[in-house]
Each structure stands twice: as C-alpha cells, then as structure tokens.
Amino acid sequence: MILLFKLAIRNIFRNVSRTALTVFLISTSLIALVFMDGFSNAMASAMSKSATRLFPGDSQIHHRNFLEEFEQTHVIQVPNIISNLTSEPLIQSATPRTLSSGTISSSSNMIAGQIIGVDSLLEPTVSKLKLTVIEGDYLTQGFSDDANAHKNEILIGQKMAEQLEVGLGDRIVISMPQADGKDFVQELFKVSGVFSFKSKEMDNSMAFIHINRAQEMLGLENNAYHEIAFNFNNNVDAKNLELPIFEKYSNEQIIAESWIQIMPELASILNLMTVSIVAVGFLLFILVGLGVVNALFMSIFERTYEFGVCRSIGTSARFIFAQIMTEALMIAIISAFIGCFIGWALNFYFSIHGIDYGQLEMSGASLSEPIKTQINLGQFTVYPIQMIALTLLVCIYPAWSAAKIQPAQALHKSL
C-alpha cells in the first residue's frame, strides 16, 4: 500500500502541467457546484420568505370557494379560530383579514384596487406591513371602537399615492360593494401612512384599513373574515402538506392551505431551480469524466514502455490497475480539498456581502435585498464524495486498459 502511494505521488508529478490541468478541471467543477448550491438555497429561501413573510403568510385559511369566485359572502365564521390557531405548538402567529375590490379616488384621480381590512395589533405578527411604512404612521393600535378619530385611517402604496396625487393627511374616498351585493358604500378616509413593499403590483393596487371598519362597510359581522393568515415557528414546515394542522382547520366550508398550494407558480419555479442544479451537476460530472479519462489515457500512453517492463519482470496486472486507481484517487482528493476551500471562501464572502439583484419581481416574490449565499455541511461532504467517486468510476476503464498491456507488444511498440 505504501509503495502504491509512493509510485502514485511520483507519477502524478511526472507531468506537472497535465496534473495541474486535471486538478483545475475537477476542482473548478466542484467550486461551481458548491457555490450554486449555496446561491440557489439562498435564492429559494429569499423568494419563499418574500412571498410569504412579506405579507401573505406561510399559510392561509379561506372559505373553500373564496379564491376561485372572490365572492364577499364566502366568509370564515368559526368561533375562537384565531386563539385556537395561536395555541398550536407549531404556529407562531395568526391574523384575520377582509378582502374586497373597490375604487380609491381623490380630487385628482381614481383607480381600482384591493381594500384589505387588517387587525392593527395582530397583522405585524404575521406580515411586514408595519415595517414597510415609509411615510407617516402605521394604523393606530389598541384603540376602542368608539374612537372614531382613528377608524377612518388608511394606508396606501407609494405608487398609488403618486397616481392619486395625495400625501399624508389628505382625504380619499373608498367605494366598495357590500357583501350581499345589494348596496354600494362610499366612505371618506384620511391617509395616515404610505407603504412600499418594493413590488409594483402591491404598491399600486393595495390599500389597508382597520378590519372593524371594513366589516361595517361590507355589512359583515365582527367575527366574519375572508382570510386568516398564519405563520409557523419554522417556515419550512409550511412545505409539509401532510401536517395534521392543515386537515384540522379544514372542513366542508373552509380550507387551510400552504403557500405552495396558494402560489403554485412560485413553488414550480423553486422546484425548477432544484432541477437545474441537478442538470448542471450532471453536465459538470460528464465534463470532468471526459477530462480525467483523457488525461489518464495520455499518461498511460507515455508510460506504455514502463508498464511493459514491469509486466515482463513479474508485476501483476492487479498491481498496475491499483497503481492507476491510486493516482486517480490522489488527484481527486487534492482537487476536492482545493474545490471545497475555494467554494467555501466564495460562499462565505457572499454570505456576508450578498449578491444585489436590485428590485427583481418574480411570481409574487420581490427580491429587493441582496441574496446572501448559504453554507451547509452537505456542500463539503456530499459533493466532494460524489466527485471523488465519479473520478474513480471513470478511471476504471483506463486502469483496466493499462493492466491488460502485453509486455511483448508494449516493448515492440516502444522500439
């Protein structure tokens, strides 16, 4: 065994340029895999969190027909559903909402949008609405129903404010149909704050008012909601559609669904990212395999006379096979160390500084912050082991070819 390693060290450094090129090929492929894994995981995490924790929530409860028909009469009326949800061990927070289409008009313009009634106390525990307010104040929290001075507050998006040509303290009129469709309600609201989700669609079409005021305008009871959004303690749990909690809060009238079911386009994009990594990895493995086989055959061709002499003095074919495989193993290990180190360095650097995408919107996800790569143990165990195993696998044929060299033919060709 020691002799094999000594011979392998001597032979891999016999032609430094070829060995360096082979190591460069293997290690570069490994660097690409490690970095792509760190980046794609970070991208997927950022997209899912942006699409869920920004406003919608990890999961939602609706009337079974609400998302399809958007009928205001399709409401959730389950006693103590919010308190029951928040008492679940897996659930971090929950908040009720009302949703209605309507028009928002000022003295300068009128646009169609979605008027969302939110609980000013519970909403910040689920979404980042409060944190997105860039001008003015968030909806007043903790006031009684008799405090009419605050009931007609409204938050509008930055793009909407520009189109309506309004600012803080200005009055705008909200018009929406009542839930039963028998009447059309108009109310005057005061702009208390301007938000920016950094999403053109959301900033241009969404407005938020107090949920009790929205229920009054829609003609709903104070325990009737169109949507209940909730977050898990670990947002990864939302991907597990087999969790009993989804079945527990679903019946003939209502249904609890993960963001994966509510936003299938985004889920498909994230799955496609995973598939793309596998495809790129497979392509890199093929390129590495071809490069290593080519380098080994060149090495074997140069040493044909040497192998002929070794066979003629009694060296076994098994020993020559083991010698070539040991050389391949050492090259693979050296490449794995170099690839892992540089891959870790790249991921570590970008995990701190991030990769800035500006303001990218994709299937409801807004990537407004730099993507910071993620580092995990699998990048430095699974990928290197796979790369080493692949290198050994593709080297079997060159090693077998070297072991089958006939002494007479080898010496004759050399002469």
C-alpha positions as CSV (number, residue, x, y, z in Angstrom):
1,M,0.0,0.0,0.0
2,I,2.8,2.4,0.9
3,L,4.6,1.5,-2.3
4,L,1.4,2.3,-4.3
5,F,1.2,5.8,-2.8
6,K,4.9,6.5,-3.4
7,L,4.6,5.5,-7.0
8,A,1.3,7.5,-7.4
9,I,3.0,10.6,-6.0
10,R,5.9,10.2,-8.3
11,N,3.7,9.6,-11.4
12,I,1.2,12.4,-10.8
13,F,4.1,14.9,-10.5
14,R,5.9,13.5,-13.5
15,N,3.9,15.8,-15.8
16,V,3.0,18.8,-13.6
17,S,1.2,20.7,-16.3
18,R,-1.2,17.8,-17.1
19,T,-1.8,17.0,-13.5
20,A,-2.5,20.7,-12.7
21,L,-4.9,20.9,-15.6
22,T,-6.8,17.8,-14.4
23,V,-6.9,19.2,-10.8
24,F,-8.1,22.5,-12.2
25,L,-10.9,20.8,-14.1
26,I,-12.1,18.8,-11.2
27,S,-11.8,21.5,-8.5
28,T,-13.5,24.1,-10.7
29,S,-16.4,21.9,-11.2
30,L,-16.7,21.3,-7.5
31,I,-16.4,25.0,-6.8
32,A,-19.2,25.7,-9.2
33,L,-21.4,23.0,-7.5
34,V,-20.7,24.3,-4.0
35,F,-21.4,27.9,-5.0
36,M,-24.5,27.1,-7.0
37,D,-25.9,25.1,-4.0
38,G,-25.3,28.0,-1.6
39,F,-26.7,30.5,-4.0
40,S,-29.8,28.5,-5.1
41,N,-30.7,27.7,-1.5
42,A,-30.4,31.4,-0.6
43,M,-32.4,32.4,-3.6
44,A,-35.1,29.9,-2.8
45,S,-35.2,30.9,0.8
46,A,-35.3,34.6,-0.1
47,M,-38.1,34.1,-2.6
48,S,-40.3,32.0,-0.3
49,K,-39.8,34.4,2.6
50,S,-40.5,37.4,0.4
51,A,-43.7,35.8,-1.0
52,T,-44.9,34.6,2.4
53,R,-43.5,36.6,5.3
54,L,-43.7,40.0,3.4
55,F,-47.5,39.9,3.5
56,P,-49.4,36.7,2.6
57,G,-48.1,34.4,5.5
58,D,-46.8,30.9,5.4
59,S,-50.4,29.5,5.1
60,Q,-53.9,30.8,4.9
61,I,-57.5,29.7,5.7
62,H,-60.3,30.7,3.3
63,H,-63.9,29.7,2.5
64,R,-63.5,26.8,0.0
65,N,-64.8,28.8,-2.9
66,F,-63.4,32.2,-2.0
67,L,-60.2,32.2,-4.0
68,E,-62.0,30.9,-7.1
69,E,-65.1,33.1,-7.0
70,F,-63.9,36.0,-4.8
71,E,-67.5,36.4,-3.5
72,Q,-67.7,38.6,-0.4
73,T,-70.3,36.3,1.1
74,H,-67.8,33.4,1.3
75,V,-66.6,34.2,4.8
76,I,-64.9,32.3,7.7
77,Q,-67.1,32.2,10.8
78,V,-65.5,29.8,13.3
79,P,-65.6,30.7,17.0
80,N,-62.2,31.4,18.6
81,I,-60.3,30.3,15.4
82,I,-57.6,32.9,15.9
83,S,-56.9,31.9,19.6
84,N,-57.1,28.2,18.6
85,L,-54.5,28.7,15.9
86,T,-52.1,30.6,18.1
87,S,-52.3,27.9,20.8
88,E,-51.0,25.3,18.3
89,P,-47.3,24.3,19.1
90,L,-46.2,24.7,15.5
91,I,-47.9,28.1,14.9
92,Q,-46.2,31.3,15.7
93,S,-48.9,33.9,14.9
94,A,-52.2,34.4,13.1
95,T,-54.2,37.4,11.9
96,P,-57.7,37.9,10.3
97,R,-58.3,39.9,7.1
98,T,-61.2,41.1,4.9
99,L,-60.6,41.4,1.2
100,S,-62.7,43.5,-1.2
101,S,-62.3,45.1,-4.6
102,G,-63.2,48.7,-4.9
103,T,-62.2,52.1,-6.1
104,I,-59.9,54.6,-4.4
105,S,-60.4,58.2,-5.6
106,S,-59.0,61.6,-4.8
107,S,-59.7,65.0,-6.3
108,S,-57.2,64.3,-9.0
109,N,-57.7,60.7,-10.0
110,M,-59.5,57.4,-9.4
111,I,-58.0,53.9,-9.6
112,A,-59.3,50.4,-8.9
113,G,-57.6,48.4,-6.2
114,Q,-58.0,45.9,-3.4
115,I,-59.1,47.2,0.0
116,I,-57.9,45.0,2.8
117,G,-59.1,45.1,6.3
118,V,-56.5,44.2,8.9
119,D,-56.2,43.8,12.6
120,S,-53.7,46.6,13.5
121,L,-52.5,44.6,16.5
122,L,-52.2,41.1,15.0
123,E,-51.1,42.0,11.5
124,P,-47.5,42.9,12.4
125,T,-47.0,39.5,14.0
126,V,-47.6,37.8,10.6
127,S,-46.6,40.2,7.9
128,K,-44.1,43.1,7.5
129,L,-46.8,45.7,6.7
130,K,-45.9,47.9,9.6
131,L,-42.2,47.8,8.7
132,T,-43.0,48.8,5.1
133,V,-44.5,52.2,6.1
134,I,-42.1,54.8,4.7
135,E,-44.1,57.9,5.4
136,G,-46.5,58.8,8.2
137,D,-47.7,56.2,10.7
138,Y,-49.0,52.7,10.8
139,L,-52.7,52.2,11.6
140,T,-53.3,53.2,15.2
141,Q,-53.1,50.2,17.5
142,G,-55.2,49.5,20.6
143,F,-58.0,52.0,20.2
144,S,-61.6,51.2,21.1
145,D,-64.4,51.0,18.6
146,D,-65.8,54.3,19.8
147,A,-62.6,56.2,18.9
148,N,-63.9,57.5,15.6
149,A,-60.9,59.7,15.1
150,H,-58.9,56.7,14.1
151,K,-61.4,54.4,12.5
152,N,-61.1,56.0,9.0
153,E,-57.3,55.8,8.8
154,I,-55.9,54.3,5.6
155,L,-52.5,53.1,4.4
156,I,-51.9,53.3,0.6
157,G,-48.9,52.2,-1.5
158,Q,-46.3,54.7,-2.7
159,K,-47.2,54.1,-6.4
160,M,-50.9,54.6,-5.6
161,A,-50.2,57.9,-3.7
162,E,-48.3,59.2,-6.8
163,Q,-51.2,58.3,-9.1
164,L,-53.8,59.8,-6.8
165,E,-51.5,62.8,-6.1
166,V,-52.1,62.7,-2.4
167,G,-49.9,62.8,0.7
168,L,-50.2,62.4,4.4
169,G,-53.4,63.8,5.9
170,D,-55.2,64.1,2.6
171,R,-58.7,62.8,2.2
172,I,-59.6,60.0,-0.3
173,V,-62.9,58.2,-0.9
174,I,-63.2,54.4,-0.8
175,S,-66.0,52.9,-2.7
176,M,-66.9,49.2,-2.4
177,P,-69.9,46.9,-2.8
178,Q,-71.4,45.3,0.3
179,A,-71.0,41.6,0.7
180,D,-74.6,40.9,-0.2
181,G,-74.3,42.9,-3.3
182,K,-77.4,45.0,-2.5
183,D,-75.7,48.3,-1.9
184,F,-72.6,50.3,-2.7
185,V,-70.8,52.0,0.1
186,Q,-68.7,55.1,0.0
187,E,-66.6,56.5,2.9
188,L,-64.1,59.2,3.4
189,F,-60.7,58.2,4.7
190,K,-57.6,60.1,5.8
191,V,-54.2,59.0,4.6
192,S,-52.3,58.1,7.8
193,G,-49.3,56.4,6.1
194,V,-47.7,55.4,2.8
195,F,-46.1,52.0,2.5
196,S,-43.7,50.4,0.0
197,F,-43.4,46.6,-0.4
198,K,-41.0,47.3,-3.3
199,S,-43.4,45.4,-5.5
200,K,-45.0,47.5,-8.3
201,E,-48.2,45.4,-8.2
202,M,-48.7,45.6,-4.5
203,D,-47.7,49.3,-4.1
204,N,-50.0,50.3,-7.0
205,S,-53.2,48.4,-6.1
206,M,-53.4,47.7,-2.3
207,A,-54.9,49.8,0.5
208,F,-55.3,48.9,4.1
209,I,-57.9,50.0,6.6
210,H,-59.0,48.8,10.1
211,I,-60.7,45.4,9.9
212,N,-63.7,46.5,12.0
213,R,-64.3,49.5,9.7
214,A,-64.0,47.1,6.6
215,Q,-66.6,44.8,8.2
216,E,-69.0,47.7,8.8
217,M,-68.7,48.8,5.2
218,L,-69.1,45.3,3.8
219,G,-72.0,44.5,6.1
220,L,-70.2,41.6,7.8
221,E,-70.4,40.5,11.4
222,N,-67.4,41.3,13.6
223,N,-66.4,37.6,13.6
224,A,-66.6,37.1,9.8
225,Y,-63.4,37.2,7.8
226,H,-62.4,36.4,4.3
227,E,-58.9,35.2,5.1
228,I,-56.8,34.1,8.1
229,A,-53.1,34.2,7.5
230,F,-50.7,32.4,9.9
231,N,-47.0,31.7,10.2
232,F,-45.2,28.6,11.5
233,N,-42.4,28.9,14.0
234,N,-40.3,27.4,11.3
235,N,-41.4,28.5,7.8
236,V,-40.0,25.2,6.3
237,D,-43.0,23.4,8.0
238,A,-45.3,25.1,5.5
239,K,-43.9,22.9,2.8
240,N,-45.0,19.8,4.5
241,L,-48.6,19.4,3.2
242,E,-49.1,16.3,5.4
243,L,-49.0,18.2,8.6
244,P,-52.2,17.4,10.6
245,I,-52.8,21.1,11.2
246,F,-54.0,21.6,7.6
247,E,-56.6,18.8,8.0
248,K,-57.6,20.0,11.4
249,Y,-58.6,23.5,10.2
250,S,-60.3,22.3,7.0
251,N,-63.9,21.1,6.7
252,E,-66.8,21.3,4.3
253,Q,-66.9,25.2,4.5
254,I,-63.2,26.2,5.0
255,I,-59.8,25.0,3.9
256,A,-56.3,25.6,5.3
257,E,-53.6,25.7,2.6
258,S,-49.9,26.2,2.5
259,W,-48.3,28.9,0.3
260,I,-47.2,26.1,-2.0
261,Q,-50.9,25.4,-2.9
262,I,-51.9,29.1,-2.9
263,M,-48.9,30.2,-5.1
264,P,-48.2,27.1,-7.3
265,E,-46.3,29.3,-9.8
266,L,-43.7,30.2,-7.2
267,A,-43.5,26.6,-6.0
268,S,-42.9,25.5,-9.6
269,I,-40.1,28.0,-10.0
270,L,-38.4,26.8,-6.8
271,N,-38.7,23.2,-7.9
272,L,-37.2,24.2,-11.3
273,M,-34.2,25.7,-9.5
274,T,-33.6,22.4,-7.8
275,V,-33.9,20.5,-11.1
276,S,-31.5,23.0,-12.7
277,I,-28.8,22.3,-10.1
278,V,-29.1,18.6,-10.7
279,A,-28.9,19.2,-14.5
280,V,-25.8,21.4,-14.2
281,G,-24.2,19.0,-11.8
282,F,-24.8,16.1,-14.2
283,L,-23.3,18.1,-17.1
284,L,-20.2,19.0,-14.9
285,F,-19.8,15.4,-14.0
286,I,-19.7,14.4,-17.7
287,L,-17.1,17.1,-18.5
288,V,-15.0,16.1,-15.5
289,G,-15.2,12.4,-16.5
290,L,-14.1,13.1,-20.1
291,G,-11.3,15.3,-18.9
292,V,-10.0,12.8,-16.4
293,V,-10.2,9.9,-18.9
294,N,-8.3,11.9,-21.5
295,A,-5.6,12.8,-19.0
296,L,-5.2,9.3,-17.8
297,F,-5.0,7.8,-21.3
298,M,-2.3,10.3,-22.2
299,S,-0.4,9.3,-19.1
300,I,-0.8,5.6,-19.8
301,F,0.3,6.1,-23.4
302,E,3.5,7.9,-22.3
303,R,4.3,5.0,-19.9
304,T,3.5,2.1,-22.1
305,Y,7.2,1.0,-22.2
306,E,7.4,1.3,-18.4
307,F,4.3,-0.9,-18.0
308,G,5.7,-3.4,-20.5
309,V,9.0,-3.7,-18.5
310,C,7.0,-4.0,-15.2
311,R,4.9,-6.8,-16.6
312,S,7.9,-8.6,-18.1
313,I,9.7,-8.7,-14.7
314,G,6.6,-10.2,-13.0
315,T,4.5,-7.2,-11.9
316,S,0.8,-8.4,-11.8
317,A,-2.0,-6.8,-13.8
318,R,-3.8,-6.2,-10.5
319,F,-0.9,-4.1,-9.1
320,I,-0.9,-1.9,-12.2
321,F,-4.6,-1.5,-12.0
322,A,-4.3,-0.5,-8.4
323,Q,-1.5,1.9,-9.2
324,I,-3.6,3.8,-11.8
325,M,-6.6,3.9,-9.5
326,T,-4.4,5.2,-6.6
327,E,-3.1,8.0,-8.9
328,A,-6.7,8.9,-9.8
329,L,-7.7,8.8,-6.1
330,M,-4.9,11.2,-5.1
331,I,-5.7,13.6,-7.9
332,A,-9.4,13.5,-6.8
333,I,-8.6,14.1,-3.1
334,I,-6.3,17.0,-3.9
335,S,-9.0,18.5,-6.2
336,A,-11.7,18.0,-3.6
337,F,-9.6,19.9,-0.9
338,I,-8.9,22.8,-3.3
339,G,-12.5,22.9,-4.6
340,C,-14.0,22.8,-1.1
341,F,-11.8,25.5,0.2
342,I,-12.4,27.9,-2.7
343,G,-16.1,27.1,-2.8
344,W,-16.3,27.7,1.0
345,A,-14.5,31.0,0.6
346,L,-16.8,32.2,-2.2
347,N,-19.9,31.2,-0.2
348,F,-18.6,32.8,3.0
349,Y,-17.8,36.1,1.2
350,F,-21.2,36.3,-0.4
351,S,-23.0,35.2,2.7
352,I,-21.8,38.4,4.3
353,H,-21.8,40.9,1.3
354,G,-24.6,39.2,-0.7
355,I,-25.4,39.5,-4.4
356,D,-27.5,42.5,-5.2
357,Y,-30.3,41.9,-7.7
358,G,-31.7,45.4,-7.4
359,Q,-35.5,45.1,-7.4
360,L,-36.5,41.8,-9.0
361,E,-40.1,40.6,-9.0
362,M,-40.9,37.0,-9.8
363,S,-44.3,35.2,-9.3
364,G,-45.3,37.4,-6.3
365,A,-41.8,37.4,-4.8
366,S,-39.9,40.7,-4.6
367,L,-36.1,40.4,-4.2
368,S,-35.2,43.8,-3.0
369,E,-32.4,42.8,-0.7
370,P,-29.0,41.2,-1.6
371,I,-29.1,37.5,-1.9
372,K,-26.7,36.1,0.8
373,T,-25.4,32.6,0.0
374,Q,-25.9,29.8,2.5
375,I,-23.3,27.3,3.8
376,N,-24.3,23.8,4.8
377,L,-22.5,20.6,5.6
378,G,-23.7,18.8,2.5
379,Q,-21.7,21.1,0.3
380,F,-18.4,19.8,1.8
381,T,-19.4,16.2,2.2
382,V,-21.9,15.0,-0.5
383,Y,-20.5,16.9,-3.4
384,P,-16.8,16.1,-2.8
385,I,-17.6,12.4,-2.2
386,Q,-19.6,12.3,-5.4
387,M,-16.8,14.0,-7.3
388,I,-14.2,11.5,-5.9
389,A,-16.5,8.5,-6.6
390,L,-17.1,9.8,-10.2
391,T,-13.4,10.2,-10.8
392,L,-12.7,6.7,-9.6
393,L,-15.5,5.4,-11.7
394,V,-14.4,6.9,-15.0
395,C,-10.8,5.7,-14.2
396,I,-11.7,2.1,-14.1
397,Y,-11.5,1.7,-17.9
398,P,-8.1,3.4,-18.3
399,A,-6.7,1.4,-15.4
400,W,-8.1,-1.8,-16.9
401,S,-6.5,-0.9,-20.2
402,A,-3.2,-0.3,-18.6
403,A,-3.4,-3.6,-16.7
404,K,-4.1,-5.5,-19.9
405,I,-0.9,-4.3,-21.6
406,Q,1.1,-7.2,-23.0
407,P,4.8,-6.9,-22.3
408,A,5.9,-8.0,-25.8
409,Q,3.6,-5.6,-27.6
410,A,4.5,-2.8,-25.3
411,L,8.2,-3.2,-25.8
412,H,7.8,-3.7,-29.5
413,K,5.8,-0.5,-29.9
414,S,8.3,1.4,-27.9
415,L,11.1,0.2,-30.1
